[in-house]
Amino acid sequence: MRAFVFPGQGAQVIGMGRELALAYPAAQAVFDEVDEALGEKLSDLIWNGDIETLTLTQNAQPALMATSLAAFRALEAEGFGIKDADFVAGHSLGEYSALCAAGALTLADTARLLRLRGQAMQEAVPVGQGAMAAIPGLDFATVDQIARDAADGEVCQAANDNDPAQVVISGHKDAVERAAVIAKERGAKRALMLPVSAPFHSALMQPAAAAMAEALAGVDIQNPEVPLVANVRAEPVLESGAIRRLLVEQVTGAVRWRRSIQMLSGAGVAEYWEIGAGKALSGMIKRIDKDATTRNIGTPADIAALKG
């Protein structure tokens, strides 16, 4: 069995998707449609801009989705498609890419939702008040307890359960810094403060969750053609109403990527295609399931290798 997986924030690079757009009219059409939906030339920023501007959350989220869907449309042009997947999943914003590929959301709606999501997440907490930190070497339950112990009346929680090597915490800056100290006292090899602009996937994102609830209420969501393994539950979902609720929960809830891959492996998935920019998910998957096979689909050469 096979799953298509879609990357999240952090995978962005200048130039991503350009080769696909040059090689496949269907990939170019994705960038054109996203540009039209947003009323600006996001594609010019992706291909010719500066990385600092591209990395702004409101830009990175629709840009990474556009690159993933360009790769997916290129796959379709070569005879591959959603019929070749038994499940889809995405890391944080990648969940929107997965839903678009699976036919649950239109490309234009996905682009507009991710632009709003990025803006709302950035605006939810004043710059400098929130933080995130990676805690390698401890399991999710241990890090979750450390975060609770460090909170001391503030917000601090486990936000990303990425793989056996890394759990990420998120919340108020002082609380996250306290948690980093406690984590090292309790056996973490180190605690690395992350260069992010907001405390994503924490309760501090509640204003963004409210904004997304309002936006999603006005968007048509279809049942996906294959099950989505949702971030916050690490369980497959096929019903559009449930997907709408889970996308709102996802803004403040933890990304349970490790549990998602364990669930997929338990269901019989042995092969994962990472569709879009970067190879971060492939690395996580191999650390979770050493027997898994991964493929990266981000360039014309990657697609040619499938046909070979």
Buried (B, 14 or more C-beta within 10 A) or exposed (E): EBBBBBBBBBBBEBEBBBBBBEBBEBBBBBBBBBBEBBEEBBBEBBBEBEEEEBBBBBBBBBBBBBBBBBBBBBBBBBEBBBEBBBBBBBBBBBBBBBBBBBEBBBBBBBBBBBBBBBBBBBBBBEEEBBBBBBBBBBEBEBBBBBBEBBBEEBBBBBBBBBBBBBBBBBBBBBBBBBBBEBBBEBEBEEBBEBEBBBBBBBBBBBBBBBBBBEBBEEBEBEBBBBBBBBBBBBBBBBEBEBBBBBBBBBBBBBBBBBBBBBBBBEBEBEBBBBBBBBEBBBBBBBBBBEEBBBBBBBBBEBBEEBEE
